[in-house]
Amino acid sequence: MNYDYLVIVGYFALMVVISLLFKKMASNSTSDYFRGGGKMLWWMVGATAFMTQFSAWTFTGAAGKAFSDGFAVLGVFIGNIFAYIVAYFYFARRFRQMRVDTPTEAIRRRFDKTNEQFFTWIIIPLSIITGGVWLNGLSVFASAVFNADIMTTIWVTGLAVLIISLLSGAWGVVASDFIQTLVIAVVSIACAIVALVMVGGPSEIVHEFPSGFFSGPDMNYPILIVTSFLFFIVKQLQNINNMQDSYRFLNAKDSKNASKAALLAGMMMLVGSFIWFIPPWASAIMYPDAAAQYPDLGNKARDAVYLVFAREAMPIGTVGLLMAGLFAATMSSMDSALNRNSGIFVRSFYANIIRKGQASDREQLRVGQITCIVNGLLVILTAQFFTSLKELSLFDLMMQTSTLLSAPMLVPLCFGIFIRKTPKWAPWATVVFGAFVSYMMINVFTPQVIGSWFGLENLTGREISEFRTTTTIIAHLVFTAGFFCASTLFYKEESNENLETQEAFFKDIETEVISEEDQDIYDRMQRNKLGTLVMVMGAGLLIMTMIPNPMWGRLLFLGCAAAIFLIGFVLKKSAGVDDVKTVTSSVR
């Protein structure tokens, strides 16, 4: 009997239950549907901030890099930690204080309507392409592991994400992210404990790692590790703290909860960064040929090292939990994008351009749900299209277009929070200029060319990859950001038609948001509903103790179940209500 399939089916069932439980909370208004009405507690917002930055790549591509390169993989995640710490001290509360329901509404307030439309029609298509890439990558991986049909995997996963986003909006998205965070935690901690016991402790990993734990292989110029690490921190600082990705914190009930959410996400990233990679580090010592066990993945075979460890070292059923974690990581990014895109389309295009301010809130809600369906189907079809490609040239073209636009797009959306006096053309012109910078870094100023300026010859494949990342980040930091900053020289206040709105925007982002008087009802409801769901998850893990495993395996699942059940019990207890209907009727 394949218990891994049962575990995955149970996980998907739990995700659907979440969407049904939170359905009524998303049907009151568009604000509730797009951002939970700005009534969510910090631990829910922190979980979704963490999960939207987390991805299946952590358990696949990042694990493969940890397996081959050792400690170097942590550079990516240290950048995330630093970015969330900065968000805690500066950005998170200001994003909440923008007092909007969608990111593009903030762009309209900060810049103007032209820039709102410009960014609307960049964000939505790029999100669909990116979502298709995520879904396609997960499906290719899952089909190789379980010998499942890739198209079936794409449609099942895509439709599950669509159902969560469609039925319960932001409430269901954030609630599922919280549960998915616990799934990730259970898998990671259990695997890390077993790996440490088997390999003999942390010191053994450092001393016995095959290619040098701190340097890794294929590095003739260690200085490239240092520079790429430093500049990747700058990159992640901008990637997380910008108006496009501000939706993470728009859900928080007040300014303090937004800041606490950023701190929680940073702390989870800090602890998780070390826990996640203990199994692949240990596998490099215990299973040096792990990358050869999934030849169907081709040159990405080492991405399956986590699964090799789960199959070789963990109790039966762990592979199912790990695959649930992979689905969780992908679904959390996709459902957040679907919910965000629906809000952007409705608020920034449908309500303002098509209906010209005449659409009622109920009409906007219905259009938002239709948009969610269309976006979800487009993501599924995009993933399916990528699978059908025999030649990768078109795929590479799409990904290159995404690279050309994504990095420069974030410059005005990040710097615009604290650089105030910019002309109205500065945001869209910065993106166009930044796309040119990206093109030059990809096709003209290659790592080999720039390396020759500094005497860096015969770069290895790894060094070329590290150097390309570093030089592109530097180019955008110097030239693209410099272009946006230089635009202040052309600012003329007397010709600024949006001056009054901009002044109100900047006043708002410096003014604390305080939760409403009836917030306690929503606080208790969140604890009560999530407590119930977490206890159900704990019961599911308890059932896994019945799988025929060695005693230590059963005890491992029992410990995981007890920890999860305790979290659920504490949440329900802190709600201060014994009857779910009491809270639900109060919300109505």
C-alpha positions as CSV (number, residue, x, y, z in Angstrom):
1,M,0.0,0.0,0.0
2,N,1.4,3.4,-0.9
3,Y,0.9,5.5,2.2
4,D,2.6,8.5,0.6
5,Y,-0.4,9.0,-1.7
6,L,-2.8,8.9,1.3
7,V,-0.8,11.6,3.0
8,I,-0.9,13.8,0.0
9,V,-4.7,13.2,-0.5
10,G,-5.2,14.1,3.2
11,Y,-3.2,17.3,2.7
12,F,-5.3,18.4,-0.3
13,A,-8.5,17.6,1.6
14,L,-7.4,19.8,4.5
15,M,-6.7,22.7,2.1
16,V,-10.2,22.4,0.6
17,V,-11.7,22.4,4.2
18,I,-9.8,25.6,4.9
19,S,-11.4,27.4,1.9
20,L,-14.9,26.2,3.0
21,L,-14.4,27.3,6.7
22,F,-13.3,30.8,5.7
23,K,-15.6,31.2,2.8
24,K,-18.2,33.4,4.6
25,M,-15.5,35.8,5.9
26,A,-14.5,36.7,2.3
27,S,-18.0,37.4,1.1
28,N,-18.7,40.5,3.0
29,S,-16.8,43.0,0.9
30,T,-14.0,43.4,-1.6
31,S,-11.7,44.5,1.2
32,D,-12.4,41.2,3.0
33,Y,-11.8,39.2,-0.2
34,F,-8.6,41.0,-1.3
35,R,-6.9,41.5,2.0
36,G,-9.0,40.1,4.8
37,G,-10.4,43.6,5.5
38,G,-7.0,44.4,7.2
39,K,-8.1,42.4,10.3
40,M,-5.5,39.6,10.5
41,L,-3.3,38.9,13.5
42,W,0.5,39.1,13.2
43,W,1.2,35.4,13.4
44,M,-1.1,34.8,10.4
45,V,0.4,37.6,8.4
46,G,3.9,36.5,9.4
47,A,3.2,33.0,8.2
48,T,2.0,34.2,4.8
49,A,5.0,36.6,4.5
50,F,7.3,33.7,5.2
51,M,5.5,31.3,2.8
52,T,5.3,33.7,-0.1
53,Q,9.1,34.0,0.1
54,F,9.5,30.3,0.6
55,S,9.1,28.1,-2.5
56,A,9.4,24.5,-3.7
57,W,12.9,25.5,-4.9
58,T,14.0,25.4,-1.2
59,F,13.5,21.6,-1.1
60,T,14.7,21.0,-4.7
61,G,17.1,23.5,-6.3
62,A,18.4,24.9,-3.0
63,A,18.8,21.5,-1.5
64,G,20.7,20.4,-4.6
65,K,23.0,23.4,-4.2
66,A,23.5,22.6,-0.5
67,F,24.3,19.0,-1.4
68,S,27.1,20.1,-3.8
69,D,28.2,23.5,-2.5
70,G,27.7,23.2,1.3
71,F,27.3,26.4,3.3
72,A,27.2,28.8,0.3
73,V,23.4,28.1,-0.2
74,L,22.7,30.1,3.0
75,G,23.6,33.4,1.2
76,V,20.2,33.5,-0.4
77,F,18.3,33.0,2.9
78,I,20.5,35.4,4.9
79,G,19.4,38.0,2.4
80,N,15.8,37.2,3.2
81,I,16.4,37.4,7.0
82,F,18.1,40.8,6.7
83,A,15.2,42.1,4.4
84,Y,12.6,41.1,6.9
85,I,14.5,42.6,9.8
86,V,14.6,45.9,7.8
87,A,10.9,45.5,7.2
88,Y,10.3,45.2,10.9
89,F,12.1,48.4,11.7
90,Y,10.9,50.5,8.7
91,F,8.9,49.1,5.8
92,A,6.2,46.8,7.2
93,R,4.2,49.3,9.2
94,R,4.5,51.9,6.4
95,F,3.1,49.4,3.9
96,R,0.1,48.8,6.2
97,Q,-0.2,52.6,6.7
98,M,-0.7,53.1,3.0
99,R,-4.4,52.4,3.7
100,V,-5.1,50.6,0.5
101,D,-6.5,47.2,-0.5
102,T,-4.2,46.4,-3.4
103,P,-0.6,47.3,-4.3
104,T,-1.5,49.2,-7.5
105,E,-3.8,51.5,-5.5
106,A,-0.7,52.5,-3.5
107,I,1.1,53.1,-6.8
108,R,-1.7,55.4,-7.9
109,R,-1.5,57.4,-4.6
110,R,2.3,57.6,-4.7
111,F,2.7,58.3,-8.4
112,D,-0.4,58.7,-10.6
113,K,-3.0,56.9,-12.6
114,T,-0.8,56.4,-15.6
115,N,1.8,54.6,-13.6
116,E,-1.0,52.6,-11.9
117,Q,-2.0,51.2,-15.3
118,F,1.6,50.7,-16.5
119,F,2.4,48.5,-13.5
120,T,-1.0,46.8,-13.5
121,W,-0.2,45.4,-17.0
122,I,3.3,44.4,-16.1
123,I,2.5,42.7,-12.8
124,I,-0.4,40.5,-14.0
125,P,1.2,38.9,-17.0
126,L,4.5,38.4,-15.2
127,S,2.6,36.7,-12.3
128,I,0.9,34.4,-14.7
129,I,4.1,33.4,-16.4
130,T,5.9,33.0,-13.1
131,G,3.0,30.9,-11.7
132,G,3.1,28.7,-14.7
133,V,6.8,28.2,-14.2
134,W,6.3,27.2,-10.5
135,L,3.5,24.8,-11.4
136,N,5.3,23.3,-14.3
137,G,8.5,22.8,-12.2
138,L,6.6,21.1,-9.4
139,S,4.7,18.9,-11.7
140,V,7.8,17.7,-13.6
141,F,9.4,16.9,-10.2
142,A,6.3,15.1,-8.8
143,S,5.8,13.1,-12.0
144,A,9.5,11.9,-11.9
145,V,9.1,10.9,-8.2
146,F,5.7,9.1,-8.4
147,N,5.6,8.2,-12.1
148,A,2.5,10.2,-12.3
149,D,1.1,11.9,-15.4
150,I,2.4,15.4,-15.5
151,M,-0.7,16.9,-17.0
152,T,-2.9,15.4,-14.2
153,T,-0.5,16.8,-11.6
154,I,-0.7,20.3,-13.2
155,W,-4.5,20.3,-13.2
156,V,-5.0,18.8,-9.8
157,T,-2.6,21.2,-8.1
158,G,-3.7,24.2,-10.1
159,L,-7.4,23.6,-9.4
160,A,-6.8,23.1,-5.7
161,V,-5.0,26.5,-5.6
162,L,-7.8,28.1,-7.6
163,I,-10.5,26.7,-5.2
164,I,-8.8,28.1,-2.1
165,S,-8.3,31.5,-3.7
166,L,-11.8,31.6,-5.3
167,L,-13.9,30.5,-2.4
168,S,-12.3,32.2,0.6
169,G,-10.1,35.0,-0.9
170,A,-7.4,36.4,1.4
171,W,-8.7,34.7,4.5
172,G,-8.4,31.3,3.0
173,V,-5.0,32.1,1.4
174,V,-3.5,33.3,4.6
175,A,-5.1,30.5,6.7
176,S,-3.7,27.9,4.3
177,D,-0.3,29.5,4.4
178,F,-0.3,29.2,8.2
179,I,-1.2,25.5,8.0
180,Q,1.4,25.0,5.2
181,T,4.0,26.6,7.4
182,L,3.3,23.9,10.0
183,V,3.6,21.2,7.3
184,I,7.0,22.6,6.3
185,A,8.1,22.8,10.0
186,V,7.1,19.2,10.7
187,V,8.9,17.8,7.6
188,S,12.0,19.9,8.2
189,I,12.5,19.4,11.9
190,A,11.8,15.6,11.7
191,C,14.3,15.2,8.8
192,A,16.9,17.4,10.5
193,I,16.8,15.5,13.8
194,V,17.2,12.1,12.0
195,A,20.0,13.4,9.8
196,L,22.0,14.8,12.7
197,V,21.7,11.5,14.6
198,M,22.7,9.4,11.6
199,V,25.7,11.6,10.6
200,G,27.0,12.1,14.1
201,G,26.3,15.7,14.8
202,P,27.0,19.2,13.3
203,S,30.8,18.9,13.6
204,E,30.8,15.8,11.5
205,I,28.9,17.7,8.7
206,V,31.5,20.4,8.7
207,H,34.6,18.1,8.8
208,E,33.4,15.3,6.6
209,F,31.6,17.3,3.8
210,P,33.2,16.1,0.6
211,S,34.0,19.3,-1.2
212,G,34.8,21.7,1.7
213,F,31.8,22.8,3.7
214,F,32.4,26.6,3.6
215,S,34.0,26.9,0.1
216,G,32.5,24.1,-2.0
217,P,33.8,23.0,-5.4
218,D,34.7,24.9,-8.6
219,M,35.8,28.1,-7.0
220,N,39.1,29.5,-8.2
221,Y,38.2,33.0,-6.9
222,P,36.7,32.8,-3.4
223,I,36.2,36.6,-3.5
224,L,33.2,35.9,-5.8
225,I,31.4,34.1,-3.0
226,V,31.9,37.1,-0.7
227,T,30.7,39.7,-3.3
228,S,27.7,37.6,-4.5
229,F,26.7,37.1,-0.8
230,L,26.9,40.9,0.0
231,F,25.0,42.0,-3.1
232,F,22.4,39.3,-2.8
233,I,21.5,40.8,0.5
234,V,20.9,44.1,-1.3
235,K,18.8,42.3,-3.9
236,Q,16.6,40.6,-1.4
237,L,16.2,43.8,0.6
238,Q,14.6,45.3,-2.5
239,N,12.7,42.2,-3.6
240,I,10.8,41.9,-0.3
241,N,10.4,45.6,0.6
242,N,8.6,47.2,-2.4
243,M,5.0,48.3,-3.1
244,Q,4.2,45.3,-5.4
245,D,4.9,42.9,-2.6
246,S,3.4,45.1,0.1
247,Y,0.3,42.9,0.0
248,R,2.0,40.7,2.6
249,F,1.4,43.4,5.2
250,L,-1.8,45.0,4.0
251,N,-3.7,42.2,5.8
252,A,-2.4,43.1,9.3
253,K,-5.0,44.5,11.7
254,D,-2.7,47.5,12.6
255,S,0.8,48.9,12.3
256,K,2.2,47.0,15.2
257,N,0.9,43.7,13.9
258,A,2.5,44.4,10.5
259,S,5.9,45.0,12.1
260,K,5.6,41.9,14.3
261,A,4.6,39.8,11.3
262,A,7.9,40.9,9.5
263,L,9.9,40.0,12.6
264,L,8.2,36.6,12.8
265,A,8.9,35.9,9.1
266,G,12.6,36.9,9.6
267,M,12.9,34.7,12.7
268,M,11.3,31.7,10.9
269,M,13.7,32.3,8.0
270,L,16.6,32.4,10.4
271,V,15.8,29.2,12.2
272,G,14.6,27.4,9.0
273,S,17.7,28.3,7.0
274,F,19.8,26.0,9.1
275,I,17.2,23.3,9.7
276,W,16.2,22.9,6.0
277,F,19.7,22.0,4.8
278,I,20.9,19.6,7.4
279,P,19.5,16.6,5.5
280,P,21.2,17.5,2.1
281,W,24.4,18.3,3.9
282,A,24.3,15.0,5.7
283,S,23.3,13.2,2.4
284,A,26.5,14.5,0.7
285,I,28.3,12.4,3.3
286,M,26.0,9.4,3.6
287,Y,24.6,9.2,0.1
288,P,27.2,10.7,-2.3
289,D,25.5,9.1,-5.3
290,A,22.0,10.5,-4.3
291,A,21.9,12.7,-7.5
292,A,21.9,9.6,-9.7
293,Q,18.7,8.1,-8.2
294,Y,16.3,10.1,-10.4
295,P,17.8,10.1,-13.9
296,D,14.4,11.3,-15.3
297,L,15.2,14.8,-14.0
298,G,18.3,15.0,-16.2
299,N,20.7,17.7,-15.2
300,K,18.5,18.6,-12.3
301,A,18.7,15.1,-10.7
302,R,20.5,16.5,-7.7
303,D,17.4,18.5,-6.9
304,A,15.8,15.3,-5.7
305,V,18.4,14.8,-2.9
306,Y,15.8,15.6,-0.2
307,L,13.6,12.9,-1.5
308,V,16.4,10.4,-1.6
309,F,17.1,11.2,2.1
310,A,13.4,10.8,3.0
311,R,13.2,7.4,1.2
312,E,16.5,6.1,2.6
313,A,16.6,7.4,6.1
314,M,13.0,8.3,7.2
315,P,10.0,6.3,8.2
316,I,7.4,5.3,5.6
317,G,5.0,8.2,4.9
318,T,7.7,10.9,5.2
319,V,8.0,11.2,1.4
320,G,4.3,11.9,1.3
321,L,4.8,14.7,3.9
322,L,7.7,16.0,2.0
323,M,5.7,16.1,-1.2
324,A,2.9,17.8,0.7
325,G,5.6,20.4,1.7
326,L,6.6,20.9,-1.9
327,F,2.9,21.4,-2.9
328,A,2.5,23.7,0.1
329,A,5.4,25.9,-1.0
330,T,4.2,26.2,-4.6
331,M,0.5,26.6,-3.6
332,S,1.3,29.4,-1.1
333,S,3.0,31.5,-3.8
334,M,0.3,30.8,-6.4
335,D,-2.7,31.5,-4.2
336,S,-1.3,34.7,-3.0
337,A,-0.6,35.8,-6.6
338,L,-4.1,34.9,-7.7
339,N,-5.7,36.8,-4.9
340,R,-3.4,39.8,-5.5
341,N,-4.0,39.8,-9.3
342,S,-7.8,39.7,-8.8
343,G,-7.6,42.8,-6.5
344,I,-5.3,44.6,-8.9
345,F,-7.5,44.0,-12.0
346,V,-10.7,44.9,-10.2
347,R,-9.6,48.0,-8.3
348,S,-7.1,49.4,-10.8
349,F,-8.7,48.5,-14.2
350,Y,-12.3,47.3,-14.0
351,A,-13.6,49.8,-11.4
352,N,-11.7,52.8,-12.6
353,I,-11.4,52.3,-16.4
354,I,-14.3,50.1,-17.5
355,R,-16.9,51.1,-15.0
356,K,-15.4,54.6,-14.2
357,G,-16.3,54.5,-10.5
358,Q,-19.8,53.2,-11.0
359,A,-19.3,49.6,-9.9
360,S,-20.8,48.6,-6.5
361,D,-18.8,46.7,-4.0
362,R,-20.8,43.6,-4.6
363,E,-20.2,43.9,-8.4
364,Q,-16.5,44.3,-7.8
365,L,-16.5,41.2,-5.6
366,R,-18.1,39.1,-8.3
367,V,-15.7,40.4,-11.0
368,G,-12.8,39.6,-8.6
369,Q,-14.0,36.0,-8.3
370,I,-14.3,35.7,-12.1
371,T,-10.9,37.3,-12.5
372,C,-9.5,34.7,-10.0
373,I,-10.9,31.9,-12.2
374,V,-9.5,33.3,-15.4
375,N,-6.1,33.9,-13.8
376,G,-6.0,30.4,-12.3
377,L,-6.9,28.8,-15.6
378,L,-4.3,30.9,-17.4
379,V,-1.6,29.8,-15.0
380,I,-2.6,26.1,-15.5
381,L,-2.6,26.5,-19.3
382,T,0.8,28.3,-19.1
383,A,2.3,25.4,-17.1
384,Q,0.8,23.0,-19.6
385,F,2.2,25.0,-22.5
386,F,5.7,24.9,-21.0
387,T,5.5,21.1,-20.7
388,S,4.5,20.8,-24.4
389,L,7.6,22.7,-25.6
390,K,10.1,20.6,-27.4
391,E,12.5,23.4,-28.0
392,L,13.3,25.6,-25.1
393,S,13.9,28.8,-27.1
394,L,10.4,30.2,-26.5
395,F,10.6,29.3,-22.8
396,D,14.0,31.0,-22.5
397,L,12.6,34.0,-24.3
398,M,9.7,34.3,-21.8
399,M,12.0,33.9,-18.8
400,Q,14.4,36.4,-20.2
401,T,11.6,38.9,-20.6
402,S,10.6,38.3,-17.0
403,T,14.2,38.9,-16.0
404,L,14.4,42.0,-18.1
405,L,11.4,43.6,-16.4
406,S,11.2,42.2,-12.9
407,A,14.4,43.6,-11.4
408,P,14.0,47.2,-12.8
409,M,10.3,47.2,-11.9
410,L,11.1,46.9,-8.2
411,V,13.4,49.9,-8.2
412,P,10.8,52.7,-8.3
413,L,8.4,50.6,-6.1
414,C,11.0,50.4,-3.4
415,F,12.8,53.7,-3.6
416,G,9.6,55.6,-4.2
417,I,8.7,55.1,-0.5
418,F,11.5,57.4,0.7
419,I,12.4,59.4,-2.4
420,R,9.5,61.7,-2.8
421,K,10.1,64.4,-5.4
422,T,10.1,62.5,-8.6
423,P,8.4,63.6,-11.9
424,K,5.4,61.6,-13.1
425,W,7.4,59.8,-15.8
426,A,10.1,58.6,-13.5
427,P,8.6,55.2,-12.5
428,W,7.7,53.9,-16.0
429,A,10.9,55.4,-17.5
430,T,13.0,53.7,-14.9
431,V,11.5,50.3,-15.8
432,V,12.2,50.9,-19.5
433,F,15.8,52.1,-18.8
434,G,16.3,49.2,-16.4
435,A,15.1,46.7,-19.1
436,F,17.9,48.1,-21.3
437,V,20.4,47.6,-18.4
438,S,19.3,44.0,-18.0
439,Y,19.6,43.4,-21.7
440,M,23.2,44.8,-21.7
441,M,24.2,42.7,-18.7
442,I,22.8,39.5,-20.3
443,N,24.1,40.0,-23.9
444,V,27.0,42.4,-23.8
445,F,28.7,42.7,-20.4
446,T,28.8,39.0,-19.7
447,P,30.7,37.6,-16.7
448,Q,33.6,36.7,-19.0
449,V,33.9,40.2,-20.3
450,I,33.7,41.9,-16.9
451,G,36.0,39.2,-15.4
452,S,38.7,40.0,-18.0
453,W,38.7,43.6,-16.7
454,F,39.8,42.4,-13.3
455,G,42.1,39.6,-14.4
456,L,39.6,36.9,-13.6
457,E,40.3,34.3,-16.3
458,N,39.0,30.7,-16.8
459,L,35.9,31.1,-14.7
460,T,34.2,27.9,-13.8
461,G,30.5,27.3,-14.4
462,R,29.6,28.1,-10.8
463,E,31.7,31.2,-10.8
464,I,30.0,32.4,-14.0
465,S,26.6,31.9,-12.4
466,E,27.7,33.7,-9.2
467,F,29.3,36.5,-11.1
468,R,26.3,37.1,-13.4
469,T,24.1,37.5,-10.4
470,T,26.5,39.9,-8.7
471,T,27.1,42.1,-11.8
472,T,23.4,42.3,-12.6
473,I,22.5,43.4,-9.1
474,I,25.3,46.0,-9.1
475,A,24.2,47.3,-12.5
476,H,20.7,47.9,-11.4
477,L,21.8,49.3,-8.1
478,V,24.1,51.8,-9.8
479,F,22.4,52.6,-13.1
480,T,18.7,51.8,-12.7
481,A,18.4,53.1,-9.2
482,G,20.7,56.0,-10.1
483,F,18.4,56.9,-13.0
484,F,15.4,57.0,-10.7
485,C,17.3,59.1,-8.1
486,A,18.5,61.5,-10.9
487,S,15.0,62.0,-12.1
488,T,14.5,64.2,-9.0
489,L,16.5,66.9,-10.8
490,F,13.6,67.3,-13.2
491,Y,10.9,67.5,-10.6
492,K,8.8,70.7,-10.7
493,E,6.2,70.9,-7.9
494,E,4.1,73.5,-9.8
495,S,3.4,71.0,-12.6
496,N,2.7,68.1,-10.3
497,E,-1.1,67.4,-10.8
498,N,-1.0,64.6,-8.2
499,L,0.6,66.7,-5.5
500,E,-2.3,66.7,-3.1
501,T,-2.8,63.0,-3.3
502,Q,0.9,62.3,-2.9
503,E,1.1,64.5,0.2
504,A,-1.8,62.6,1.7
505,F,-0.1,59.4,0.9
506,F,3.2,60.3,2.6
507,K,1.2,61.7,5.6
508,D,-0.6,58.4,5.8
509,I,2.5,56.2,5.7
510,E,3.8,58.0,8.7
511,T,0.6,57.8,10.7
512,E,-0.1,54.7,12.8
513,V,-3.0,52.4,12.0
514,I,-4.9,51.4,15.1
515,S,-7.3,48.4,15.0
516,E,-11.0,49.0,15.1
517,E,-13.1,48.5,18.3
518,D,-14.7,45.3,17.1
519,Q,-11.4,43.7,16.3
520,D,-11.5,41.4,19.3
521,I,-14.3,39.4,17.6
522,Y,-12.0,38.7,14.6
523,D,-9.0,38.0,16.8
524,R,-11.0,35.2,18.6
525,M,-12.4,33.9,15.4
526,Q,-8.9,33.5,13.9
527,R,-7.6,31.7,16.9
528,N,-10.7,29.5,17.1
529,K,-10.8,28.4,13.4
530,L,-7.1,28.0,13.0
531,G,-6.9,26.1,16.3
532,T,-9.5,23.7,15.0
533,L,-7.7,23.2,11.7
534,V,-4.3,22.7,13.4
535,M,-5.8,20.1,15.8
536,V,-7.3,18.3,12.7
537,M,-3.8,18.3,11.2
538,G,-2.4,16.9,14.5
539,A,-5.0,14.1,14.4
540,G,-3.9,13.3,10.8
541,L,-0.2,13.0,11.9
542,L,-1.4,10.8,14.8
543,I,-3.0,8.4,12.3
544,M,0.4,8.2,10.7
545,T,1.7,6.3,13.7
546,M,-0.4,3.4,12.5
547,I,1.8,3.0,9.4
548,P,4.0,-0.1,9.7
549,N,7.3,1.5,10.7
550,P,10.0,0.7,13.3
551,M,9.2,1.9,16.8
552,W,11.4,5.0,16.4
553,G,9.5,6.0,13.3
554,R,6.2,5.7,15.0
555,L,7.5,7.7,18.0
556,L,8.8,10.4,15.5
557,F,5.3,10.8,14.1
558,L,3.8,10.8,17.6
559,G,6.1,13.6,18.7
560,C,5.2,15.6,15.6
561,A,1.5,15.0,16.2
562,A,1.7,16.0,19.8
563,A,3.6,19.3,19.0
564,I,1.0,20.2,16.3
565,F,-1.9,19.3,18.4
566,L,-0.6,21.4,21.3
567,I,-0.3,24.4,19.0
568,G,-3.9,24.0,18.0
569,F,-5.1,23.5,21.5
570,V,-3.3,26.7,22.7
571,L,-4.9,28.7,19.8
572,K,-8.4,27.4,20.6
573,K,-7.9,28.0,24.3
574,S,-6.7,31.6,23.7
575,A,-9.8,32.3,21.6
576,G,-11.8,32.3,24.8
577,V,-14.8,30.6,23.2
578,D,-16.0,27.0,23.4
579,D,-18.5,27.2,20.6
580,V,-17.5,28.0,17.0
581,K,-21.0,29.3,16.2
582,T,-20.7,32.0,18.9
583,V,-17.8,33.6,17.0
584,T,-19.2,33.0,13.6
585,S,-22.5,34.6,14.4
586,S,-20.7,37.6,15.9
587,V,-18.8,38.2,12.7
588,R,-22.0,38.1,10.6
